[in-house]
Amino acid sequence: MHRRQLIRTSLGLAAAGTLPAGLGACASRPPADPNYPIASDNRAQAYTFDELVAAGSRELGIAAETVGGAIERIFAEQGDSPTAYIAGEEGAGAVVAGLRYGRGALHMKDLSASQEVFWQGASIGWDWGGNASRVFTLVYGLYHPDMLYRRYPGVEGSAYLVAGLGVNYQRADGIVLAPIRTGVGVRLGANVGTMSYSRQRNILPF
């Protein structure tokens, strides 16, 4: 289906208030007894392009066509079956050595409620400046929420821009995270570092 038609469809869903349950940034309290594992150890329901465009547009506060271009690029490179997404905010800064901290909500279709998630990372390289961003992350290969919480190596300098949005990839043990970032500030250069995801805020970025 043509991208513009898909985007118009997703906007129609958002306007009608018929987005699927769980498409929101704010995490609700996790259930006392989550249904683990989700479906099976290697299967989970995937989000569609329409659903992700509608959610990404709302959470990033930008036009559906703009976020649709970034998601379309990710689908072309990673496939059309992300099993989760994370919506949240982060702050980062660097003078050669850099730090990044974020907080958001993990959404999976088979979860009865979203789960709060934190991330923190350190980097070093030809890099200076700072920024505060909204982040909308597509997650591939995640079939159980507990699989998310680990360290992901990443190369920030490999990020590319799609209509002003920054996109890069983080990979570990078959899980791929594709953060889409928009925000304010300046961040120049390239750096190499890691990002760790956790259930609680960690001051140390490792």
Buried (B, 14 or more C-beta within 10 A) or exposed (E): EEBEEBBBBBBEBBEEEEBBEBBBBEBEEBEEEBEEBBBEEEEBBBBBBBBBBBBBBBBBEBEBBBBBBBBBBBBEEBEBEBBBBBBBBBBBBBEEEBBBBBBBBBBBBBBEBBBBBBBBBBBEBEBBBBBEBBBBBBBBBBBBBEBBBEBBEBBBBEBEEBBEBBBBBBBBEEBBBBBBBBBEEEBEBEBBBBBBBBBEEBEEBE
